[in-house]
């Protein structure tokens, strides 16, 4: 075996790791057992050298002219991302977006389980996805009692900054922010912003460069 060299992991590399992992799992389902950086690069349109550096940064090692054991590589990447250690999360925001996130079954497959839902002023007895909607006043107490570290923020833009601060003050150490507002919460809280409008802008611009479909009569 060739020991993997240590590279600092960059955010772009981190964003690529789930793409590799998804492909490896598909190949595993097909019965493949070996994979190389060239295979991964060709399938995803990446540079093989970049793939090799990404694998090394995640702690994966391969064999010359053989590549990687697919099952082991999948486990290494999943372990590096923390997806083999299920974590609990709180959802803040019980509106349409929050309900959609709660209903998405893919989170459980990636090690995240939303265990409680909070909102600013829930009506008595409100339920979302089979879970009661709790007032934000209970967030700090439950964070301490349940030792939850991750919060998912899905509130309207006008409430995002204040709610993000409240989540940080409650003791949540990571916030997955789906609100269209950039949060600045200091170095003790990890924030990952998901900007749906930004993604749509990229899609719309790329779509505009394609020829319009020809009308048929």
Secondary structure, DSSP 8 states (H G I E B T S, - for coil): ----------HHHHHHHHHHHHHHHHHHHTT--EE-HHHHHHHHT--HHHHHHHHHHTT---BTTTBEEHHHHHHHHHHHHTTTS-EEEEEE--SHHHHHHHH-THHHHTTEEEEEEEESS--TT-EETTEEEEEGGGHHHHHHHHT--EEEE---HHHHHHHHHHHHHTT--EEEE-SSS-----TTSEEEE--HHHHHHHHHHHHHTS-------
